[in-house]
Amino acid sequence: MNSTKRGLPKSIPDRKLQTSPLAGVVNRNGHVVRVHIHLFADTEDEWALEVVGQDGSCTVWDDTFRDDVAAYEAFESAIAEDGLGSFSNEKPAGH
């Protein structure tokens, strides 16, 4: 295995995140996930979407979204297709 060590950047500027009001905990049929929808504040960046399952696993969308509603709709679409349990390997709470 070849690897190259690279120096860390001298400085990484602190950037504030703007979190969507649509972000938060979603609990359905005993499955619990935390939905993160955010962008860097004071930029023209698009919204990012990630979902953290109850087992700590994290799913991050490669695509970004023009607005937070589109990001949440992508989350809902994933639930409709694969179920909320697809974001975690654990059994639903209470089972």
N, CA, C and O atoms as a MOPAC input file, in Angstrom:
PM7 MOZYME 1SCF
protein

 N      0.84300 1    -1.16700 1     0.00000 1
 C      0.00000 1     0.00000 1     0.00000 1
 C      0.89100 1     1.23300 1     0.00000 1
 O      1.75600 1     1.36600 1     0.86500 1
 N      0.69800 1     2.11900 1    -0.93600 1
 C      1.45600 1     3.35200 1    -1.00100 1
 C      0.67000 1     4.45500 1    -0.33100 1
 O     -0.54100 1     4.57200 1    -0.51400 1
 N      1.35900 1     5.25200 1     0.43600 1
 C      0.70000 1     6.38800 1     1.05600 1
 C      1.68200 1     7.54500 1     1.10500 1
 O      2.89600 1     7.35200 1     1.15000 1
 N      1.14700 1     8.71100 1     1.09700 1
 C      1.95400 1     9.91000 1     1.15800 1
 C      1.44200 1    10.75900 1     2.29400 1
 O      0.24300 1    11.01900 1     2.39900 1
 N      2.35300 1    11.19000 1     3.14700 1
 C      1.94000 1    12.08300 1     4.22500 1
 C      1.89200 1    13.50000 1     3.68200 1
 O      2.78800 1    13.95200 1     2.97000 1
 N      0.85600 1    14.15700 1     4.02800 1
 C      0.70400 1    15.54800 1     3.61000 1
 C      0.54500 1    16.39700 1     4.85200 1
 O     -0.07500 1    15.97700 1     5.83000 1
 N      1.09200 1    17.56300 1     4.81000 1
 C      0.94100 1    18.48600 1     5.93000 1
 C     -0.47200 1    19.02900 1     5.99700 1
 O     -1.14900 1    19.16100 1     4.97700 1
 N     -0.90400 1    19.33700 1     7.18700 1
 C     -2.21800 1    19.93000 1     7.36200 1
 C     -2.17300 1    21.39600 1     6.95500 1
 O     -1.12600 1    22.03500 1     7.06000 1
 N     -3.27500 1    21.92500 1     6.50100 1
 C     -3.29500 1    23.35400 1     6.18800 1
 C     -2.93000 1    24.15100 1     7.43200 1
 O     -3.21700 1    23.74200 1     8.55700 1
 N     -2.30200 1    25.27500 1     7.21200 1
 C     -1.87600 1    26.09900 1     8.34400 1
 C     -3.06400 1    26.62100 1     9.12900 1
 O     -3.00100 1    26.73700 1    10.35200 1
 N     -4.13400 1    26.93400 1     8.44200 1
 C     -5.29000 1    27.49500 1     9.11900 1
 C     -6.55400 1    27.12600 1     8.35500 1
 O     -6.62300 1    27.26700 1     7.13400 1
 N     -7.52400 1    26.66300 1     9.07400 1
 C     -8.83500 1    26.39000 1     8.49200 1
 C     -9.78900 1    27.39400 1     9.13500 1
 O    -10.00100 1    27.35900 1    10.34700 1
 N    -10.35600 1    28.27500 1     8.34300 1
 C    -11.22100 1    29.29800 1     8.94100 1
 C    -12.47000 1    28.67800 1     9.56500 1
 O    -13.04800 1    27.73100 1     9.03100 1
 N    -12.86400 1    29.22700 1    10.69200 1
 C    -14.11000 1    28.78900 1    11.31400 1
 C    -15.26600 1    29.30100 1    10.46600 1
 O    -15.30600 1    30.46500 1    10.06700 1
 N    -16.19200 1    28.40800 1    10.20800 1
 C    -17.36100 1    28.77800 1     9.42400 1
 C    -18.59300 1    28.37300 1    10.20100 1
 O    -18.65700 1    27.27400 1    10.75200 1
 N    -19.55400 1    29.24700 1    10.24400 1
 C    -20.79800 1    28.95700 1    10.94800 1
 C    -21.75500 1    28.23600 1    10.02100 1
 O    -21.86800 1    28.54900 1     8.83600 1
 N    -22.44200 1    27.26000 1    10.59700 1
 C    -23.47200 1    26.53600 1     9.85100 1
 C    -24.83000 1    27.15800 1    10.11200 1
 O    -25.12800 1    27.58100 1    11.22900 1
 N    -25.63300 1    27.20900 1     9.09700 1
 C    -27.03100 1    27.58800 1     9.23600 1
 C    -27.82900 1    26.30400 1     9.14200 1
 O    -27.74600 1    25.59500 1     8.13900 1
 N    -28.59300 1    25.99900 1    10.16500 1
 C    -29.37900 1    24.77200 1    10.21400 1
 C    -30.82500 1    25.06400 1     9.84300 1
 O    -31.40500 1    26.05300 1    10.29300 1
 N    -31.39000 1    24.21300 1     9.03500 1
 C    -32.77900 1    24.35300 1     8.61300 1
 C    -33.72300 1    24.03100 1     9.76300 1
 O    -33.43400 1    23.15300 1    10.57500 1
 N    -34.84900 1    24.73500 1     9.83900 1
 C    -35.87100 1    24.37200 1    10.82300 1
 C    -36.50400 1    23.00900 1    10.52800 1
 O    -37.19700 1    22.45700 1    11.38300 1
 N    -36.27700 1    22.46400 1     9.34000 1
 C    -36.79200 1    21.13700 1     8.99700 1
 C    -35.92800 1    20.02200 1     9.57100 1
 O    -36.34000 1    18.86200 1     9.59100 1
 N    -34.74500 1    20.36500 1    10.03000 1
 C    -33.84400 1    19.37500 1    10.62800 1
 C    -34.36000 1    18.98400 1    12.00500 1
 O    -35.07700 1    19.75100 1    12.64900 1
 N    -33.99200 1    17.78500 1    12.45200 1
 C    -34.39200 1    17.35500 1    13.78000 1
 C    -34.56200 1    15.85100 1    13.85900 1
 O    -34.16400 1    15.11300 1    12.95700 1
 N    -35.15600 1    15.41700 1    14.94400 1
 C    -35.34900 1    13.98900 1    15.19500 1
 C    -36.63900 1    13.52900 1    14.52000 1
 O    -37.67500 1    14.18800 1    14.60800 1
 N    -36.55200 1    12.38500 1    13.84700 1
 C    -37.72600 1    11.76400 1    13.22800 1
 C    -37.87400 1    10.37900 1    13.83800 1
 O    -36.92000 1     9.60200 1    13.87100 1
 N    -39.07400 1    10.07300 1    14.32100 1
 C    -39.35600 1     8.80700 1    14.99600 1
 C    -40.60500 1     8.21400 1    14.35300 1
 O    -41.70000 1     8.76700 1    14.45400 1
 N    -40.41300 1     7.07600 1    13.69100 1
 C    -41.55600 1     6.39600 1    13.06000 1
 C    -41.42200 1     4.89900 1    13.27300 1
 O    -40.37400 1     4.31300 1    13.00300 1
 N    -42.47500 1     4.29800 1    13.75100 1
 C    -42.51500 1     2.84600 1    13.96000 1
 C    -41.33500 1     2.33200 1    14.77700 1
 O    -40.81800 1     1.24200 1    14.53200 1
 N    -40.92000 1     3.13500 1    15.74600 1
 C    -39.82800 1     2.73300 1    16.63100 1
 C    -38.44100 1     3.01100 1    16.09300 1
 O    -37.46200 1     2.82400 1    16.81500 1
 N    -38.32100 1     3.45000 1    14.85400 1
 C    -37.02600 1     3.82500 1    14.28900 1
 C    -36.81200 1     5.31700 1    14.51900 1
 O    -37.70000 1     6.12900 1    14.26000 1
 N    -35.63300 1     5.66600 1    15.00600 1
 C    -35.32300 1     7.05600 1    15.32100 1
 C    -34.07200 1     7.46500 1    14.55200 1
 O    -33.05700 1     6.77000 1    14.58600 1
 N    -34.15300 1     8.58700 1    13.86700 1
 C    -32.99300 1     9.15300 1    13.17700 1
 C    -32.94600 1    10.65100 1    13.45800 1
 O    -33.95000 1    11.26900 1    13.81200 1
 N    -31.76800 1    11.20700 1    13.29200 1
 C    -31.60800 1    12.65900 1    13.37000 1
 C    -31.27500 1    13.15000 1    11.96800 1
 O    -30.30400 1    12.70400 1    11.35600 1
 N    -32.08700 1    14.07100 1    11.46700 1
 C    -31.91100 1    14.64200 1    10.13400 1
 C    -31.16500 1    15.96400 1    10.27300 1
 O    -31.58600 1    16.85300 1    11.01300 1
 N    -30.04900 1    16.08300 1     9.54800 1
 C    -29.26100 1    17.31900 1     9.52300 1
 C    -29.38600 1    17.92800 1     8.13600 1
 O    -29.02300 1    17.30500 1     7.13900 1
 N    -29.90200 1    19.14800 1     8.07900 1
 C    -29.98500 1    19.90000 1     6.83000 1
 C    -29.32600 1    21.24000 1     7.12300 1
 O    -29.79600 1    22.00200 1     7.96800 1
 N    -28.23300 1    21.52000 1     6.42100 1
 C    -27.48600 1    22.73400 1     6.74100 1
 C    -26.68300 1    23.24200 1     5.54100 1
 O    -26.48000 1    22.54500 1     4.54700 1
 N    -26.24600 1    24.47300 1     5.68500 1
 C    -25.32900 1    25.08900 1     4.73300 1
 C    -24.41600 1    26.02400 1     5.50500 1
 O    -24.66800 1    26.32900 1     6.67100 1
 N    -23.35200 1    26.47800 1     4.85000 1
 C    -22.49100 1    27.45600 1     5.50300 1
 C    -23.19300 1    28.80100 1     5.46600 1
 O    -23.63400 1    29.25500 1     4.41100 1
 N    -23.29300 1    29.44100 1     6.63800 1
 C    -23.99100 1    30.71800 1     6.75800 1
 C    -23.29600 1    31.78400 1     5.91600 1
 O    -22.08100 1    31.75100 1     5.71900 1
 N    -24.08500 1    32.71600 1     5.43200 1
 C    -23.58500 1    33.86800 1     4.67500 1
 C    -22.83900 1    33.46500 1     3.41000 1
 O    -21.88500 1    34.13400 1     3.01100 1
 N    -23.26300 1    32.38700 1     2.78500 1
 C    -22.69300 1    31.96400 1     1.50500 1
 C    -23.83900 1    31.68000 1     0.55300 1
 O    -25.00800 1    31.72200 1     0.93700 1
 N    -23.50300 1    31.39800 1    -0.65800 1
 C    -24.51200 1    30.99300 1    -1.63000 1
 C    -24.46100 1    29.49100 1    -1.86600 1
 O    -24.95800 1    28.99400 1    -2.87600 1
 N    -23.84900 1    28.76600 1    -0.91300 1
 C    -23.79300 1    27.31100 1    -1.00300 1
 C    -25.19900 1    26.73900 1    -0.98000 1
 O    -26.13900 1    27.36000 1    -0.48200 1
 N    -25.31700 1    25.54300 1    -1.53100 1
 C    -26.59500 1    24.83700 1    -1.46600 1
 C    -26.67200 1    24.04200 1    -0.16100 1
 O    -25.67900 1    23.91000 1     0.55500 1
 N    -27.84500 1    23.52300 1     0.13600 1
 C    -28.10100 1    22.78800 1     1.36700 1
 C    -27.55100 1    21.36600 1     1.27700 1
 O    -27.66200 1    20.71100 1     0.24100 1
 N    -26.96200 1    20.90400 1     2.36500 1
 C    -26.46400 1    19.53200 1     2.48200 1
 C    -27.42700 1    18.74300 1     3.35000 1
 O    -28.09100 1    19.29700 1     4.22600 1
 N    -27.49600 1    17.43700 1     3.09400 1
 C    -28.40300 1    16.55500 1     3.83900 1
 C    -27.62700 1    15.35900 1     4.36300 1
 O    -26.90300 1    14.70100 1     3.61700 1
 N    -27.78300 1    15.08400 1     5.64600 1
 C    -27.24200 1    13.85200 1     6.22200 1
 C    -28.21200 1    13.33900 1     7.27000 1
 O    -28.92200 1    14.10900 1     7.91700 1
 N    -28.22700 1    12.02500 1     7.42300 1
 C    -29.11500 1    11.37100 1     8.37800 1
 C    -28.26000 1    10.46800 1     9.26600 1
 O    -27.47000 1     9.66200 1     8.77500 1
 N    -28.43200 1    10.61700 1    10.57800 1
 C    -27.69700 1     9.79300 1    11.53700 1
 C    -28.69200 1     8.82600 1    12.17100 1
 O    -29.67300 1     9.24300 1    12.78700 1
 N    -28.42600 1     7.52100 1    12.01300 1
 C    -29.29600 1     6.48500 1    12.55900 1
 C    -29.10100 1     6.31900 1    14.05200 1
 O    -28.15600 1     6.85600 1    14.63000 1
 N    -30.00800 1     5.56600 1    14.67700 1
 C    -29.95700 1     5.36400 1    16.12900 1
 C    -28.73200 1     4.57400 1    16.55900 1
 O    -28.38700 1     4.56100 1    17.74000 1
 N    -28.06900 1     3.91200 1    15.60900 1
 C    -26.83600 1     3.18500 1    15.91800 1
 C    -25.59400 1     4.03500 1    15.65100 1
 O    -24.46800 1     3.55800 1    15.79300 1
 N    -25.80100 1     5.29600 1    15.26200 1
 C    -24.68900 1     6.20100 1    15.01100 1
 C    -24.20200 1     6.20400 1    13.57400 1
 O    -23.32600 1     6.99100 1    13.21500 1
 N    -24.76900 1     5.32400 1    12.74500 1
 C    -24.35900 1     5.31000 1    11.34100 1
 C    -24.83800 1     6.59000 1    10.65600 1
 O    -25.86700 1     7.15800 1    11.02000 1
 N    -24.08200 1     7.02400 1     9.67400 1
 C    -24.36000 1     8.29700 1     9.02900 1
 C    -24.49300 1     8.10700 1     7.52600 1
 O    -23.65100 1     7.47000 1     6.89400 1
 N    -25.55300 1     8.66100 1     6.96200 1
 C    -25.76800 1     8.65600 1     5.52000 1
 C    -25.72800 1    10.10000 1     5.04300 1
 O    -26.49400 1    10.94000 1     5.51600 1
 N    -24.82900 1    10.38500 1     4.10100 1
 C    -24.68400 1    11.73800 1     3.56800 1
 C    -24.99500 1    11.70300 1     2.07700 1
 O    -24.44700 1    10.87600 1     1.34700 1
 N    -25.85300 1    12.57600 1     1.63200 1
 C    -26.18600 1    12.67600 1     0.21700 1
 C    -25.02500 1    13.33200 1    -0.51300 1
 O    -24.46100 1    14.31800 1    -0.03800 1
 N    -24.67000 1    12.78300 1    -1.66900 1
 C    -23.63200 1    13.39000 1    -2.49700 1
 C    -24.11600 1    14.69600 1    -3.11800 1
 O    -23.35100 1    15.64700 1    -3.28000 1
 N    -25.38300 1    14.72100 1    -3.45700 1
 C    -25.96400 1    15.91800 1    -4.07100 1
 C    -26.25700 1    16.96600 1    -3.01000 1
 O    -26.47600 1    16.64400 1    -1.84200 1
 N    -26.26000 1    18.22200 1    -3.43200 1
 C    -26.73100 1    19.30400 1    -2.57300 1
 C    -28.06300 1    19.78300 1    -3.14800 1
 O    -28.45200 1    19.38000 1    -4.24400 1
 N    -28.75400 1    20.63800 1    -2.41100 1
 C    -30.13300 1    21.00100 1    -2.76300 1
 C    -30.30400 1    22.51300 1    -2.78100 1
 O    -29.70700 1    23.22400 1    -1.97400 1
 N    -31.11200 1    22.99100 1    -3.69700 1
 C    -31.31000 1    24.42900 1    -3.87500 1
 C    -31.92100 1    25.08700 1    -2.64800 1
 O    -31.66100 1    26.25600 1    -2.36300 1
 N    -32.73700 1    24.32200 1    -1.92200 1
 C    -33.32500 1    24.84600 1    -0.68400 1
 C    -33.54300 1    23.70100 1     0.30000 1
 O    -33.43300 1    22.52700 1    -0.05300 1
 N    -33.85200 1    24.06600 1     1.53800 1
 C    -33.99800 1    23.04900 1     2.57700 1
 C    -35.21400 1    22.16700 1     2.36600 1
 O    -35.22400 1    21.01400 1     2.79700 1
 N    -36.23200 1    22.68700 1     1.71400 1
 C    -37.42600 1    21.88000 1     1.42400 1
 C    -37.07300 1    20.75800 1     0.46100 1
 O    -37.51300 1    19.62400 1     0.64600 1
 N    -36.28500 1    21.05900 1    -0.56400 1
 C    -35.86500 1    20.02200 1    -1.51400 1
 C    -35.03400 1    18.95400 1    -0.81300 1
 O    -35.14900 1    17.77100 1    -1.13500 1
 N    -34.19600 1    19.35900 1     0.14400 1
 C    -33.39500 1    18.39600 1     0.90500 1
 C    -34.30600 1    17.48500 1     1.72500 1
 O    -34.11600 1    16.26900 1     1.73900 1
 N    -35.28900 1    18.06200 1     2.40400 1
 C    -36.19800 1    17.25500 1     3.22000 1
 C    -37.03400 1    16.32300 1     2.33900 1
 O    -37.32600 1    15.19200 1     2.72800 1
 N    -37.41400 1    16.79700 1     1.16000 1
 C    -38.16800 1    15.94900 1     0.23500 1
 C    -37.32300 1    14.75100 1    -0.21300 1
 O    -37.85600 1    13.65900 1    -0.40800 1
 N    -36.02100 1    14.94700 1    -0.37600 1
 C    -35.13400 1    13.83000 1    -0.73800 1
 C    -35.08500 1    12.81000 1     0.40200 1
 O    -35.06800 1    11.60500 1     0.15300 1
 N    -35.06400 1    13.28300 1     1.63800 1
 C    -35.11100 1    12.40200 1     2.81000 1
 C    -36.41700 1    11.61800 1     2.82000 1
 O    -36.40200 1    10.40000 1     2.99700 1
 N    -37.53400 1    12.29000 1     2.63600 1
 C    -38.84600 1    11.62700 1     2.62300 1
 C    -38.93700 1    10.61400 1     1.47700 1
 O    -39.53700 1     9.55000 1     1.63300 1
 N    -38.35500 1    10.93700 1     0.35500 1
 C    -38.35300 1    10.01700 1    -0.77900 1
 C    -37.56800 1     8.74800 1    -0.43900 1
 O    -37.98000 1     7.64400 1    -0.79700 1
 N    -36.44300 1     8.90700 1     0.25000 1
 C    -35.64900 1     7.74300 1     0.66600 1
 C    -36.42800 1     6.87300 1     1.64200 1
 O    -36.34200 1     5.64600 1     1.58700 1
 N    -37.18700 1     7.49900 1     2.53400 1
 C    -38.01500 1     6.74400 1     3.48200 1
 C    -39.09700 1     5.96700 1     2.72500 1
 O    -39.33600 1     4.79300 1     3.00800 1
 N    -39.74700 1     6.62500 1     1.76600 1
 C    -40.80900 1     5.96900 1     0.99200 1
 C    -40.26000 1     4.76500 1     0.22800 1
 O    -40.94900 1     3.75700 1     0.07400 1
 N    -39.02300 1     4.87200 1    -0.24800 1
 C    -38.43600 1     3.80700 1    -1.04300 1
 C    -37.85700 1     2.68100 1    -0.19100 1
 O    -38.05900 1     1.50400 1    -0.48900 1
 N    -37.13300 1     3.05100 1     0.87600 1
 C    -36.37500 1     2.05900 1     1.64100 1
 C    -36.79700 1     1.90600 1     3.09800 1
 O    -36.35700 1     0.96800 1     3.76300 1
 N    -37.63100 1     2.79700 1     3.60800 1
 C    -38.04700 1     2.75400 1     5.00100 1
 C    -37.06200 1     3.47600 1     5.90900 1
 O    -35.87300 1     3.56500 1     5.60400 1
 N    -37.55900 1     3.98500 1     7.01500 1
 C    -36.71700 1     4.71800 1     7.96200 1
 C    -35.66400 1     3.81200 1     8.58400 1
 O    -34.57600 1     4.27200 1     8.92900 1
 N    -35.97800 1     2.53300 1     8.72900 1
 C    -35.03900 1     1.57800 1     9.30200 1
 C    -33.79400 1     1.37000 1     8.45900 1
 O    -32.80300 1     0.82700 1     8.94600 1
 N    -33.83000 1     1.79300 1     7.20500 1
 C    -32.65900 1     1.62100 1     6.34000 1
 C    -31.49200 1     2.50300 1     6.76200 1
 O    -30.36900 1     2.30700 1     6.29600 1
 N    -31.74100 1     3.46800 1     7.63400 1
 C    -30.68200 1     4.35500 1     8.11200 1
 C    -29.98500 1     3.81800 1     9.35100 1
 O    -29.10600 1     4.48800 1     9.89400 1
 N    -30.35200 1     2.63100 1     9.81100 1
 C    -29.76200 1     2.06500 1    11.02200 1
 C    -29.76500 1     0.54800 1    10.93600 1
 O    -30.64100 1    -0.04600 1    10.30700 1
 N    -28.79600 1    -0.06500 1    11.56100 1
 C    -28.73400 1    -1.52600 1    11.61200 1
 C    -29.37600 1    -2.09000 1    12.86700 1
 O    -29.48300 1    -3.30700 1    13.02000 1
 N    -29.80900 1    -1.20400 1    13.77400 1
 C    -30.40600 1    -1.67000 1    15.02500 1
 C    -31.89500 1    -1.94400 1    14.83900 1
 O    -32.53800 1    -1.43000 1    13.92300 1
 N    -32.42000 1    -2.77400 1    15.74300 1
 C    -33.86000 1    -3.03100 1    15.74400 1
 C    -34.57400 1    -1.79600 1    16.24900 1
 O    -33.98200 1    -0.99900 1    16.97600 1
 N    -35.82600 1    -1.62000 1    15.88500 1
 C    -36.58600 1    -0.46900 1    16.36800 1
 C    -36.63200 1    -0.42900 1    17.89400 1
 O    -36.59300 1    -1.46200 1    18.56200 1
 N    -36.71600 1     0.78100 1    18.42500 1
 C    -36.81500 1     0.94900 1    19.87500 1
 C    -38.04200 1     0.22300 1    20.39000 1
 O    -39.09400 1     0.26100 1    19.75200 1
 N    -37.93000 1    -0.42900 1    21.51700 1
 C    -39.04000 1    -1.13900 1    22.12100 1
 C    -39.22000 1    -2.55100 1    21.60900 1
 O    -40.19600 1    -3.21000 1    21.97000 1
 N    -38.30900 1    -3.03800 1    20.77800 1
 C    -38.41100 1    -4.40800 1    20.22900 1
 C    -37.27100 1    -5.25600 1    20.70400 1
 O    -37.18600 1    -6.43200 1    20.35000 1

